Amino acid sequence: MSENEIQLCAEDDKYQNTSELAELLKNSKGGERLRLRVGPNLKHRRLDQYLNGRLTTFSRTTLQKLIKEKQVLVDNKAVKPSYALNSGESISIILPKPVSKEITPENIPLNIMYEDDDIIVINKQKDLIVHPARGYKTGTLVNALVYYTQNLSSGSEDFRPGIVHRLDRNTTGAIIVAKNDEAQWKLSDQFQKRTTRKTYKAIVQGNPELDADMIKNNIGVHPTIREKQAVRPDEGKEAITVYKVLERFRGFALVEINILTGRTHQIRVHMNHIKHPIVGDNMYGGKDAYEWQIKDIEPQPQEPIMGRPALHAWKLEIDHPKTQKRMTFAADLPEDMENMLELLREVRSLE
């Protein structure tokens, strides 16, 4: 075994020397070869899932990339990320160079609805990306959180401290943040098991025929536009959306929406699918709303009264990660949606 190589043995799906592994990952500069042996009680787990559970320093995406680049070998053979491991097999992995995890703290205002030692609940404003990603290293909710507090969980992936779930850039409303790793995994488990309850409000175009209905159409990546999602009956994943009409106006409706699954852009895709896209959602069939349009007067140059998707995460119900008490958080509607509803009630009411 070379100087730049460390060998650890996994038994009963647990490392015999967890502290040694943690120290290696903490001090790794990249290039070290790590050897693991699959214990007798572990069978048929995917390679990428196994490594993701053991090497928590790296995201699953990073590990899958390493496997595809043949930096991970099983019994000295290159395999796919989906390879099913068997007891006794030896895994060899060349650790990648660490990515800088420094996040620039930024004094971005936060509307904090609730905070204790374990969680922060925020009413997220529009035009705010949740976490840094390609092309967006600053100006995100994470940058604001790092400025606000040093008490955040390590997150599910790099550059995501505290982040348990996400809202789209221009979706406003309730989002919960974990302040420690125990809160992180307990909340993440709730979202995965669908024991949380997320209720949205949206202004949609037209009037749905039914006062309430369930939309159950599989959703997957759009066949030609990769940044979009679409209803994909054969290839998509199960997606269930339940809506209820709260108010009807001439040409518009205010709806309450519950999602039983958490697919990307789910509400936006489903509402467009039933021909009632969300106002301002240009990606999924919606149109910006102008005051002159709502008042039925001559068009005139002006900023839209609603120039982003009129979608708001209104309520969030979770079990507190420490007390297990069921908690409900309700986020006030943003000013632009309130203004549009006031105008609709004034000039387009059906009562």
Buried (B, 14 or more C-beta within 10 A) or exposed (E): EEEEEBEBEBEEBEBEEEEEBEEBBEEBEEEBBBBBBBBEEBEEBBBBBBBBEBBBBBBBEBBBBBBEEEBBBBEEEEBEBEBEBEEEBBBBBBBBEBEEEEBEBBEBEBEEBEBEEBBBBBBBBBEBBBBBEEEBBEBBBBBBBBBBBEBBBBBBBBBBBBBBBBBBBBBBBBBBBBBBEEBBBBBBEBBEEEEBBBBBBBBBBEBBEEEEBEBEBBBBBBEEEEEBBBBBEEEBEEBBBBBBBEBBBEBBBBBBBBBBBBBBBBBBBBBBBBEBBBBBBEBBBBBBBBBEBBEEEEEEEEEBBBBBBBBBBBBBBBBBBBEEEEBEBEBBBBEBBEBBBEBBEEBBEEE
